[in-house]
Amino acid sequence: MKLDPSNARWHCLRFTDLSVTALQHIYAARQAVFVLEQRCFYLDVDGWDEQAWHLAAWLPEHRLPLAYARLFPPGVKYPEASIGRVLTTEPVRGQGWGKLLIEHALAHSAALFNRSALRISAQAHLERFYGGFGFHALGEPYLEDGIPHIEMRRAAVHPTIKP
């Protein structure tokens, strides 16, 4: 069943502003996607959450967020601001929510981090997807948690959606 993204509630909150329930649901979504679906065994709760802003799209009838990403200020993960732990959950895959998530992540990053350049560690098979948002590959692919990744950079963020 196609879920209408216009009904989604988007929240971008610091770690300390997340409710315990929201945090539990975010962790459950991350584990479902990265650990169970991708069969990647790694420590998801990695100590970086406390320094991130957490962007998530919610619909009332779904316990887990339908789309999610972490946003980091410049100087935390990279010299540039960064986006990571990007995911869409199973109910919305193939419905354009991933594109919408990146549009929101770019807009929020621009507003929060003074239009800083962005750097990401993208799964290599998504290089073209992120390229559509102005990201360019830096260097060669590498393995991260057993999955090919590529570092990518975007020079500037010009939001198309107001956060």
N, C-alpha and C positions, 0 to 999 in steps of 0.2 A: 504494500500500500504506500503510495506516494504521500510524504508528509510535507505540508506547506511551510517553507521557511519564514514566510511573512508572519506566522503566528509564534515564532520562536522568541524567547526572552534571552537576550545576550547580556552577559555580565562579565566585566573585567575587574577583578578584585585582587588586592594584595593577599598574600597568604594569611596574614593575621585577620583579615576581614571575611574570610571564608567561614561559613558555619561548619561545625564538625560533620554534619550530615552531608553537606555539599562536598567537602573534602573526601569523605568516604566514597561518595558516588564517583568523583573524579578518579580516585585511585582504582576503583572497580572497573571503570571504563578503560583506563590505561592498561590494567592487567589483562582485561579481556582482549584488547587489540594487540598489544605488544608481546605479551607472554603466551596467552593461549592461542590466538589466531596465527601469530607469526612464529610461534614456537621458539621464541627467543628467551633464553633464561638469563636474566640479569637482574641487578638490584634497581628496580624502578624508583623506589623512594631513595633518592641518591644524595640528599642533602642540599640540593639546589632549589627545592620548592620554596623555601623561606625567603629567597631573594627574588622570586619571580612574581609577575602578575599572572593571574590565571583567567584566561578567556574561555568562556563556555556558552554554548547555546542549549537552552532547555525548553522542553514542551511539558506542560503539566502532567500529561498522561504517561510520561517516560521517567523512570527513576534515574537513569544515567544520562549524562549530557549527550547530546547527539553529535556535537562537534566540540573540540577542545584544543587549546594550545597554551604553552607557557611563553611569556614574553619577558626578556631580560634587558635591563638597562645596559648601556655601554660600560665596558670595563668589568663585567661580571664573568661571562663565559668567553667573550672575545673583546677586542678593543671596540668593536661596533656593538650596537644593540643586537639582540638575536631572538629568534623564534625557535621553539623546539617542542617535542612531545606532541606534534601535530597529528590529530586523528579525527576520523568520523566513525561513529558506531554503526553496526550492521543495519539498523532500520533505515538509514538514510544514504547508504552507499549508492553511487551511481545516479544521484538525484541533484547534483550540483552543490551540495553542502560543503564539500572540500574547497571549492572555488570561493564560496561565500565566506568560509572560515578564514581563508588567506586574505581576502579583501578586508574583513574586520580586523585581523591581526595587523595588517599594514596600517590601517587607519588608527588603531589604538597605539601602535608603536610610534607613529608619527606624532600623535598628540602627547604621549607620555615622555618620549625621549627626544623631543625637539628635532624631529625629522632626521634623526641619525641614520647613517648607513646601516644596513642589516647584514648579518652573516648567519648562515644556517649550515647544519650538517644534515643533508638530505639523503634519503634512500636513493641510490643511484638510478633506479628505474623511474623516479619522479623528476629527474633533471629537466625534462621537457616541460612538465607541468609548472615547475617553479620558474623556468625560463620565460613562460608566458606572463609572469609578474615582474620581469626585469632582473631576475637573478642570473648571474653568470658563474660558470664553474671555475673554481680555483684549483689547479693541480689535478692530480689523478685520483680515481676512485680508491678507496681503502676499506678494509673490513672493520666494522664496529659491531660488536656483539654477534659476530658471524654473518652479518648482512652487509653487502656492498653499499657504501655511502660515498657521497662527494660533497666537499665543502663548496658553498656557493655564497656569493655576495651581491647585494643590491646597493647601488650608490646612494640613492636618496628615495625617500618615501613621499609620495604625493597621494593622499587618501582620496578615494572615490566615495567612501561612506563616512559619515560623521559618527564618531564613537559615542 
